[in-house]
Amino acid sequence: EIAMNRAAKGFRKQLIPGIASSGFFWDDGDSATRKWRPQGVTTVKSSAGRRYLAVSWYGRRDEGYAARGARVSVVEMGSDGDGEFQNKTFPYRHTLLVDKEFCTLPNIHAGGIEYWNGSLHVVDSRRSRFSIISFSLNEVYELGPNLSNAMF
């Protein structure tokens, strides 16, 4: 389990009669950031029945964040499956993708993301370099608050 430290706010909006859209807004800081750009989305279900959404982001080069690599936001969607978003809070936390030496993956463009069999598979869709990198969810480490604030 990951200790969540942020909260997204759910919404439901009537687009046209009979058609509605629902989702959530990231917290104010993440909604306004120009340093990170969200890309891929996948779902994860824990063995305890909890549902999560995983969203990949890449660090933007023009904001000086490309060397930070990529992050994945893990959003707790709950286990009830009620599909209700209006006025609901969704706890989440950012995780930084690193290699086996705990180094970031500079200039990675985390394009797509997929969860399968305990691992996140992230597509690195940099120009002229396409690959899929796998990250085990059994190896998630928490950064201290000072380092966490500096990285995200």
C-alpha positions, 0 to 999 in steps of 0.5 A: 500500500502507498501512503497517499499525500494529495487529493483530487476532486471529482466532478460530473458535468452534463455536456448535452441532454442525456450525456454526462462526463465525469472525472476528477481534477488534480489538486491545485498545484498539479493542475497548474504545473507546466513542469510535468505533462500527463500522458498514459492511463491504466487501471490497477486492482489490488488483491484486497479489491482496491481500485487504482488509476495509474497516470504516467507523466513526463518531465517537460524539457522546456521547463527544465524537468526532462532530466527528472525522467517520468513519474506515475500518479497512483490514484485511489478510486476505492472498491465500491465501484459506484461510479459516482464522482460528484463531490468525491475526493480521490487520494493520490500520490506521485511516484518517480520512475527510477532504474535499479540504481535508484537513478531517474531516467533522463529524457524519458517520454512516458507515453503509454502505460499498462498494468499487468501481473504486478508490473507497470509497463511504460512506453518510452516514446522518445523520438527515434527511440521506442521501448517498453520499460517494466517496473515491479509494483513490489519495489516501491520506496517512499522518498522523505518529505524534503526530497519528495518536494524537491523532485515533484 
